[in-house]
Amino acid sequence: MAYFNNAFYKTFVVNEGIVTAGTSTATIPKGQLALVTDAEWKTVAPATVLPANTLAYLVQGSLYASDTIGNNPGHGGYKESVKSKGINPRYISRVWEQDATVASQATAKICVASDCAPCGQNLFLRMDVKGSPALRFLNHNAYAIGDSSGDAACNGASLPGLCCVGTQTHLDPALALAASVQMLLCDPLMKPFAAEGSSAVTGVGMVSGAATTGTLVNGTYTGVASTVAPAGGTGATFTIVVAGGSITSVTTVAVGAGYAVADVITVDGALVGGVTTTDDITFDVDNIVGNGLGMEVTSTTGATVAVAYYSFAQILDGTYTPSVDPTGSTTVSACATLVGAYVDTKFGNCSFDTRDHYNAEPVQLILSVLDETGDPCNDCGVATMTPGSMQQTQGEEVIRALILSERYRQSPYNQGNADSARIREIEMSDDLLGFVDRSATYKAYYVQHVVPRFNNPSGVYDNDQYVCQIFVKDTDTAGKTKVETILDGLITMANAAGQNIAMETYSL
């Protein structure tokens, strides 16, 4: 018969590591990890080079409170330390670590110019929602269309300023955009998946007003460092466009932190094409920005650029004063930011079941501008999106891996009937649930051990592969340090036995 590769995972969830020598396996504390040999079954210093024919073991103090299962001492032994299979250093093929990553939500941003909302026409936005949360909720991806017709108040209230008056030729783009976005967010299919985002960062200032003297060299200059007077604010950087020897636009790249109203930021003109270092550009900070302000409104008068932030509600409820001539001497443009939901469905430990669904994928949002025929409008709005990222090595994964590993040891995990919670208490499965923080993220470490088969009459490629996976809560800095010391010791043993490996690191 043919042989097939045998891959097996052994899971450890640890809170610390023992790196000193001479500790008996029977006294390893709960949840701690150690490196031992089969010579004396005591811990060894990580840098120890093992004698010939000696195997190393990863050993963890038992997570169980007692040796009895179902109050039957004959079924005991579960408080014994948990051991990996014997590890021959010359067969360690890889050691690697996977960094934990926190989930991030998707964002979508749509920007419209001053002439994108002509009087007598509607501004149409389309929002697509994609990803497994939408598929589970709706059985399909979804989209909705919002417009600036004035139906966006959700509660039926009228919206001021959404009609052109007098000789007005264009609607203020901030007003049109806010009305369209608000209609999208009021759609019952979109509500669970999207919300107002933030165009700014808490507690920092934005800038308005740009002035310069002297002659500047034409070009686009980005990431310009800035200074501020009086001292305090740091980190504001800009993209400055120079044409015809004058500044034509200033866009904030990073808002920095610590700025206050009336601060004056000065940028060295030499850094933006200035002929001399005296061609400085100054900005007056006039706005302290907070989170939850999804609308960014930019007003440009010649070389003077003002940026302000509002919530969608503030644009529509009269807090914001719309321009009646957004394409005139002072042009107005606007950007709206939406954030996608990160749906997190969990059950408590009492009712926990390995078959429970838990979400790892954030919903993805796509925004686009449409013309009145429903076709994409490529010359009006500019849309950008930042995909969300999944949480890696979350506690929900860790507890399932641990339960599976314990089942290999014939330690049961009862589920699927009305008495499961009571039986799990008797069988000590609650000890596992209590040790893993399902709301946390964990850093993962792996040791791959591959033993070649020396008797292989079939002639096909085969081997025995064994992987130890070790999870440590990402906030447990001391625990991670000690586990890494133990694994560095395994790498030292492997290289002394003729291997050539090093710790590999993976992160997203």
C-alpha positions in Angstrom: 0.0 0.0 0.0 1.1 3.6 -0.5 2.0 5.8 2.3 0.7 9.4 2.6 2.1 12.3 4.4 0.9 12.5 8.0 0.4 16.0 9.4 -0.5 16.4 13.1 -0.8 19.5 15.2 -0.1 19.7 18.9 -1.4 22.8 20.5 -0.1 24.7 23.6 -1.7 27.8 25.0 0.8 29.3 27.5 1.1 32.2 29.8 4.9 32.0 30.4 7.9 29.9 29.8 10.5 28.2 32.1 14.0 28.8 30.8 15.9 27.6 33.8 17.3 24.1 34.1 16.4 21.3 36.6 12.7 21.8 37.0 10.7 18.5 37.2 7.9 18.1 34.7 5.6 17.3 37.7 6.1 20.8 39.1 5.7 22.9 36.0 2.9 25.4 36.9 -0.4 25.6 35.1 -0.1 27.0 31.5 3.7 27.4 31.6 6.0 25.9 28.9 9.4 24.3 29.3 12.0 22.4 27.3 12.9 19.0 28.7 14.8 15.9 27.6 14.0 12.2 28.0 17.3 11.8 29.9 16.0 13.0 33.3 12.6 14.5 32.4 13.7 17.8 33.8 14.0 21.2 32.1 17.2 22.0 30.3 18.7 25.4 29.6 17.6 26.5 26.1 21.1 26.6 24.6 21.9 23.0 25.7 23.3 20.8 23.0 21.8 17.4 23.5 23.8 14.2 23.6 23.4 11.7 20.8 20.1 9.7 20.8 18.5 12.2 23.2 15.1 13.6 22.4 13.7 17.0 23.4 10.1 17.7 24.4 8.0 20.7 24.8 6.1 20.3 28.0 3.3 22.4 29.5 1.8 22.4 32.9 -1.7 21.0 32.7 -4.6 23.3 32.4 -6.9 21.0 34.4 -7.6 21.4 38.0 -7.6 17.7 39.0 -6.8 14.2 37.6 -10.4 13.0 37.7 -12.8 13.0 34.8 -16.4 12.5 35.9 -15.2 11.9 39.4 -13.7 8.6 38.3 -10.1 8.3 39.5 -9.5 5.4 37.2 -10.1 7.7 34.3 -7.6 10.2 35.6 -4.2 11.4 34.6 -5.3 14.6 33.0 -3.4 16.8 35.4 -0.2 15.3 34.2 1.9 17.7 32.2 1.1 17.9 28.5 4.0 16.8 26.3 4.8 17.0 22.6 6.1 14.0 20.7 9.8 13.4 21.0 11.7 16.0 19.0 15.0 14.9 17.4 16.9 18.1 16.8 18.3 17.0 13.4 14.7 16.6 12.2 13.6 20.1 13.1 12.9 21.6 9.7 11.4 24.9 10.5 10.6 27.3 13.4 8.4 30.3 12.7 6.2 32.9 14.3 3.0 34.6 13.2 2.3 38.1 14.6 -1.1 38.8 15.8 -3.0 41.5 13.9 -6.1 43.4 15.1 -9.0 43.7 12.7 -9.4 46.9 10.8 -12.6 48.2 9.2 -12.8 49.0 5.5 -13.2 52.7 4.6 -14.5 54.2 1.4 -14.0 57.9 0.4 -15.7 59.8 -2.4 -14.6 63.3 -3.4 -16.5 65.6 -5.7 -15.4 68.8 -7.3 -17.2 72.2 -7.2 -19.0 71.6 -10.5 -20.3 68.1 -9.8 -23.8 69.2 -8.7 -25.3 71.5 -11.5 -28.7 73.0 -10.6 -31.5 70.9 -12.0 -29.6 67.7 -11.7 -29.1 65.2 -9.0 -25.8 63.9 -7.7 -26.1 60.1 -7.6 -23.9 57.8 -5.5 -23.7 54.0 -5.6 -22.4 52.0 -2.7 -21.6 48.3 -3.0 -21.3 46.1 0.0 -19.3 42.9 -0.5 -17.9 40.2 1.7 -19.0 37.2 3.8 -21.0 39.3 6.4 -23.2 40.6 3.5 -23.4 37.1 2.0 -24.5 35.6 5.3 -27.0 38.3 6.0 -28.5 38.7 2.5 -27.4 35.6 0.6 -25.8 38.0 -1.9 -23.7 41.1 -2.2 -25.7 44.3 -2.1 -25.7 47.8 -3.5 -27.8 50.9 -3.0 -28.1 54.3 -4.8 -28.4 57.6 -3.0 -29.1 61.0 -4.6 -29.2 64.7 -3.6 -33.0 65.0 -4.2 -33.7 65.9 -0.6 -35.1 62.6 0.6 -32.2 61.8 2.8 -33.4 63.0 6.2 -34.7 59.5 7.2 -37.3 61.1 9.4 -39.0 63.1 6.6 -37.7 66.5 7.7 -36.9 69.0 4.9 -33.3 69.7 4.2 -32.3 73.4 3.8 -30.3 74.5 0.8 -31.0 71.6 -1.5 -32.6 73.9 -4.1 -30.8 76.4 -6.2 -32.0 80.0 -5.8 -31.7 83.1 -7.9 -28.9 82.9 -10.4 -27.2 80.0 -8.7 -25.7 77.5 -11.2 -24.4 74.8 -9.0 -25.4 73.3 -5.7 -22.8 73.3 -2.9 -21.0 69.9 -3.4 -20.8 69.3 0.3 -24.5 69.6 0.6 -25.3 67.4 -2.4 -22.7 64.8 -1.2 -24.1 64.8 2.3 -27.6 64.3 1.1 -26.6 61.5 -1.2 -24.6 59.7 1.5 -27.3 60.1 4.1 -29.8 58.5 1.8 -27.4 55.5 1.4 -27.0 55.2 5.2 -30.8 55.3 5.6 -31.3 52.4 3.3 -32.4 49.4 5.4 -30.1 47.0 3.6 -27.1 49.3 4.1 -27.7 50.2 7.7 -26.0 47.1 9.2 -23.0 47.4 7.0 -21.9 51.0 6.7 -21.7 54.1 8.9 -20.2 57.6 8.9 -16.5 57.4 9.0 -14.0 60.0 10.1 -12.0 62.3 7.9 -9.9 63.5 10.8 -8.1 62.5 14.0 -9.1 63.4 17.5 -7.6 66.5 19.0 -5.6 67.9 16.2 -5.8 71.1 14.2 -6.2 71.6 10.5 -5.0 74.6 8.6 -6.3 77.3 6.3 -4.8 80.3 4.6 -1.6 79.9 2.6 0.6 82.9 1.7 4.0 83.1 0.1 6.4 85.8 -1.1 9.1 85.5 -3.8 9.3 83.2 -6.8 8.5 79.5 -6.5 9.5 76.9 -9.0 6.6 75.1 -10.7 6.0 71.5 -9.5 4.3 69.3 -6.9 5.9 68.9 -3.5 4.7 66.3 -1.1 5.5 65.4 2.5 6.8 68.8 3.4 8.0 69.1 7.0 6.6 71.9 9.0 7.3 74.0 12.1 4.8 75.8 14.3 4.7 78.9 16.5 4.1 78.8 19.4 5.7 75.4 19.8 3.4 72.5 20.5 2.0 71.0 17.4 4.0 68.4 15.4 3.6 66.2 12.3 1.5 68.3 9.9 2.6 67.7 6.3 1.2 68.9 3.0 1.2 68.5 -0.7 1.8 71.9 -2.3 1.3 72.5 -6.0 3.1 75.4 -7.6 2.2 76.7 -11.1 3.2 79.9 -12.8 5.4 80.7 -9.8 2.4 80.7 -7.4 0.8 78.2 -5.1 -2.3 76.8 -6.7 -3.3 74.3 -4.1 -2.4 73.0 -0.7 -3.6 69.6 0.5 -3.1 68.3 4.0 -1.3 64.9 3.9 -1.1 64.4 7.7 -2.9 66.5 10.3 -0.3 65.8 13.0 -1.2 66.4 16.6 -1.1 69.1 19.3 -2.1 72.1 17.2 -4.4 74.8 18.6 -6.5 77.5 17.1 -4.4 80.6 16.0 -1.1 78.5 15.8 0.9 79.5 12.7 2.6 76.8 10.8 5.6 77.8 8.6 7.0 75.7 5.8 10.4 76.4 4.5 9.9 77.7 0.9 13.2 76.1 -0.2 11.5 72.7 0.4 8.8 73.6 -2.1 10.8 75.0 -5.0 11.7 78.3 -3.4 14.6 80.2 -4.9 15.7 81.3 -1.5 15.0 79.9 2.0 13.1 83.1 2.8 10.2 82.0 0.5 8.2 80.7 3.4 4.6 79.5 3.4 2.4 80.1 6.4 -0.8 78.4 7.6 -3.2 79.6 10.3 -4.7 76.8 12.3 -8.4 77.5 12.6 -10.1 74.3 13.3 -9.8 71.6 16.0 -10.9 68.4 14.5 -12.7 65.4 16.2 -13.6 61.9 15.2 -16.9 61.1 13.6 -16.7 64.0 11.2 -17.1 62.2 7.9 -17.3 65.3 5.6 -14.2 67.2 4.6 -14.9 70.6 2.9 -12.2 72.5 1.0 -12.6 76.1 0.0 -9.9 77.6 -2.3 -9.5 81.3 -3.1 -6.5 81.8 -5.2 -3.5 80.5 -3.2 -5.6 80.4 0.0 -6.9 77.0 1.0 -9.3 76.4 3.9 -10.1 72.8 5.1 -13.0 72.2 7.5 -14.6 69.1 8.9 -18.3 68.4 9.6 -20.5 65.5 10.3 -23.1 64.6 7.7 -25.8 65.9 10.0 -24.0 69.2 10.5 -23.9 69.7 6.7 -27.7 69.1 6.5 -29.0 70.7 9.6 -27.9 74.2 9.0 -24.7 74.1 11.0 -22.7 74.4 7.8 -23.3 77.4 5.6 -23.5 76.2 2.0 -22.0 78.3 -0.8 -24.4 79.7 -3.4 -21.6 80.0 -5.9 -19.3 77.0 -5.3 -17.6 77.4 -8.8 -16.9 81.1 -8.4 -13.9 83.0 -7.0 -14.0 80.7 -4.0 -14.3 77.1 -5.2 -15.8 74.5 -2.9 -15.0 70.7 -3.1 -16.0 68.0 -0.6 -15.1 64.5 0.4 -17.2 62.0 2.4 -15.8 59.0 4.3 -17.7 55.9 5.2 -16.6 53.0 7.3 -17.6 49.4 6.9 -18.9 47.2 9.7 -16.9 44.6 11.4 -19.7 42.1 12.4 -18.6 40.1 15.5 -21.0 37.2 16.4 -20.0 35.4 19.6 -21.6 33.2 22.2 -20.6 33.1 25.9 -18.5 30.3 27.4 -21.6 28.7 28.9 -23.1 28.0 25.5 -19.9 27.8 23.5 -19.9 25.3 20.8 -17.0 24.7 18.3 -19.6 24.8 15.5 -20.6 28.4 16.4 -20.0 30.8 13.6 -17.6 33.6 14.3 -16.8 36.3 11.8 -13.2 37.1 10.7 -13.8 39.1 7.5 -14.8 42.8 7.6 -17.3 44.0 5.0 -15.9 45.8 2.0 -17.3 49.1 0.7 -17.1 50.5 -2.8 -18.4 54.0 -3.6 -18.9 55.5 -7.1 -20.5 58.5 -8.7 -23.2 57.8 -11.3 -24.8 60.1 -14.0 -28.5 60.5 -14.3 -28.7 57.5 -16.7 -27.1 55.2 -14.1 -23.7 54.9 -15.8 -20.4 55.6 -14.0 -19.4 59.2 -14.0 -15.7 59.1 -14.6 -15.1 62.8 -14.9 -16.8 64.0 -11.8 -16.0 62.1 -8.6 -12.9 60.4 -7.3 -13.4 57.3 -5.2 -10.8 55.6 -3.0 -11.1 52.6 -0.7 -9.0 50.9 2.0 -9.9 47.3 2.4 -10.4 46.1 6.0 -8.2 43.3 7.4 -9.0 40.2 9.3 -8.0 39.7 12.8 -5.3 37.0 12.9 -4.8 34.4 15.6 -7.9 35.5 17.6 -9.0 33.7 20.7 -11.9 32.1 18.8 -9.3 30.2 16.7 -7.1 29.4 19.6 -9.9 27.7 21.7 -10.9 25.5 18.8 -7.3 24.5 18.1 -6.9 23.6 21.8 -10.1 21.6 22.0 -9.0 19.6 18.9 -5.6 18.9 20.3 -7.2 17.7 23.6 -9.4 15.4 21.7 -6.3 13.7 20.3 -5.5 13.0 24.0 -9.0 11.5 24.4 -10.1 14.4 26.6 -13.7 15.0 25.6 -15.5 18.2 24.9 -19.2 17.7 25.2 -21.5 19.7 22.9 -24.8 19.3 21.1 -27.3 18.5 23.8 -29.1 20.3 26.5 -26.8 19.0 29.3 -23.6 19.9 27.6 -22.8 22.9 30.0 -23.3 20.7 33.1 -21.2 17.8 31.6 -18.4 20.1 30.6 -18.2 21.3 34.1 -17.9 17.7 35.3 -15.4 16.8 32.6 -13.3 20.0 33.2 -13.7 21.4 29.7 -14.5 24.7 31.5 -10.9 24.7 32.5 -9.9 25.1 28.9 -12.6 27.8 28.2 -11.5 29.7 31.2 -7.8 29.7 30.2 -8.3 31.1 26.7 -9.4 34.7 26.3 -11.7 34.4 23.3 -11.8 38.2 22.9 -8.0 38.6 22.7 -5.5 38.1 19.9 -2.6 35.7 20.3 0.9 35.4 18.8 1.5 32.0 17.3 4.7 30.0 17.2 5.3 26.9 15.3 7.9 24.1 15.3 7.9 21.7 12.4 9.4 18.3 12.9 9.8 16.0 9.9 11.0 12.4 10.3 11.9 10.6 7.1 10.8 7.0 6.8 13.8 4.7 6.3 11.7 1.7 5.2 9.7 2.7 2.2 9.0 -0.3 -0.1 6.4 1.6 -2.2 8.9 4.1 -3.4 6.6 7.1 -3.0 7.5 10.3 -1.2 6.3 10.2 2.3 7.3 11.4 5.8 5.9 11.9 9.2 5.3 15.6 9.9 4.5 16.9 13.3 3.9 20.6 14.1 3.8 22.1 17.6 1.8 25.3 17.7 2.2 27.6 20.7 -0.2 30.5 21.4 0.7 33.3 23.7 -1.6 36.3 24.4 -0.2 39.2 22.4 -0.3 41.5 25.4 1.8 39.0 27.4 5.3 40.5 26.6 7.1 38.5 29.3 5.4 35.3 28.2 6.4 35.9 24.5 10.0 36.6 25.5 10.4 33.4 27.4 8.7 31.2 24.8 11.0 32.8 22.2 14.0 32.0 24.3 12.9 28.3 24.5 12.4 28.2 20.7 15.8 29.8 20.1 17.2 26.9 22.2 15.5 24.4 19.9 17.0 26.2 16.9 20.5 26.0 18.6 20.0 22.3 19.1 18.9 21.8 15.5 21.8 23.7 14.0 24.3 21.8 16.3 22.8 18.6 14.9 23.5 19.7 11.3 20.4 21.7 10.3 20.6 25.3 9.1 17.5 27.1 10.2 16.5 30.4 11.8 13.3 31.8 13.3 11.0 32.9 10.4 8.6 35.8 11.1 5.3 36.4 9.3 3.0 39.3 9.7 0.2 40.9 7.7 
